[in-house]
Amino acid sequence: MGAKVKVAVVNAEPVWYDLQGAVKKVNALIKEAYEKGAELVAFSEVFVPGYAHWIWTNAADLENNIKYHKNSLSYDSPEFLSIIETIKAYPIQPMSNVLSGGTQSLKI
């Protein structure tokens, strides 16, 4: 039998329309999971900026989609680098996906 791995599964509300607040929350959750002995921390689909559930229920909402994208995480952003620094300080494997592109695209 293989080695056991302690996994933290995040069940938390995302921080909607606030990229800095969302990253602060991600960093705090990574730290908390590490301090509780987890080796891997799993976040829900598109935790930053949150899952855009309304795209399946509402008519096209360009204003809301623009606001959503402006608060999305780009891999070359200071916010993403902040998460990398947190992972370096608290060596744990995070698992998530992000809405790529940030402000570069309006595709969802």
C-alpha positions in Angstrom: 0.0 0.0 0.0 1.3 3.5 -0.9 2.1 6.3 1.5 -0.7 8.2 3.0 -1.1 11.9 2.2 -3.1 14.3 4.3 -5.3 16.5 2.0 -7.2 19.7 3.0 -10.3 20.3 0.9 -11.4 23.9 1.0 -15.2 24.4 1.3 -15.4 28.1 1.5 -17.2 31.0 -0.2 -14.9 32.8 -2.8 -14.3 36.5 -2.5 -16.5 37.8 -5.4 -15.3 40.7 -7.5 -12.2 41.4 -5.3 -9.0 39.9 -6.7 -6.8 41.2 -3.8 -9.3 39.9 -1.2 -9.5 36.5 -3.0 -5.8 36.1 -3.0 -5.5 37.1 0.6 -8.1 34.4 1.4 -6.3 31.8 -0.7 -3.0 32.6 1.0 -4.6 32.3 4.5 -6.2 29.0 3.6 -2.9 27.6 2.2 -1.2 28.6 5.5 -4.0 27.1 7.6 -3.9 23.8 5.7 -0.1 23.6 6.0 -0.2 24.4 9.8 -2.8 21.6 10.2 -0.4 19.1 8.6 -1.8 18.9 5.1 0.5 18.1 2.2 -2.0 19.1 -0.5 -4.8 21.7 -0.4 -7.6 21.4 -3.0 -9.7 24.5 -4.0 -13.0 24.3 -5.9 -13.2 25.0 -9.6 -12.2 28.6 -10.4 -12.0 29.5 -6.7 -10.5 32.8 -7.9 -12.6 34.7 -9.0 -15.4 32.2 -8.2 -17.4 30.0 -10.5 -19.5 32.1 -12.9 -22.7 30.1 -12.4 -24.8 32.8 -13.9 -23.6 32.1 -17.4 -25.9 29.1 -17.5 -29.0 30.9 -16.1 -29.0 34.5 -17.4 -29.0 36.1 -20.7 -25.7 37.6 -21.9 -24.5 40.0 -19.1 -21.6 41.8 -20.6 -21.2 44.2 -17.7 -21.1 41.4 -15.1 -18.7 39.4 -17.3 -16.3 42.4 -17.6 -16.3 42.9 -13.8 -15.7 39.1 -13.4 -12.7 39.1 -15.7 -11.2 42.2 -14.2 -11.0 40.3 -11.0 -9.6 37.1 -12.5 -6.1 35.8 -11.8 -3.4 36.1 -14.5 -0.3 34.0 -14.2 2.0 36.9 -14.7 0.2 39.1 -12.1 1.5 40.3 -8.7 -1.5 38.5 -7.1 -0.3 35.2 -8.6 3.2 35.8 -7.5 1.8 36.4 -4.0 0.3 32.9 -4.0 3.7 31.5 -5.2 5.4 33.3 -2.3 2.9 31.8 0.2 3.5 28.3 -1.2 7.3 28.8 -0.8 6.8 29.9 2.8 4.4 27.0 3.5 5.5 24.2 1.3 2.3 22.5 0.4 0.9 21.4 -3.0 -2.2 23.5 -4.0 -4.6 22.1 -6.5 -7.0 24.3 -8.4 -7.6 25.9 -11.7 -8.1 29.5 -12.5 -9.9 31.5 -15.1 -6.9 32.3 -17.3 -6.4 35.5 -19.2 -7.4 37.9 -16.5 -8.2 41.1 -18.3 -6.7 39.9 -21.6 -9.9 38.2 -22.8 -13.7 38.3 -22.2 -14.2 34.6 -22.9 -15.8 32.5 -20.1 
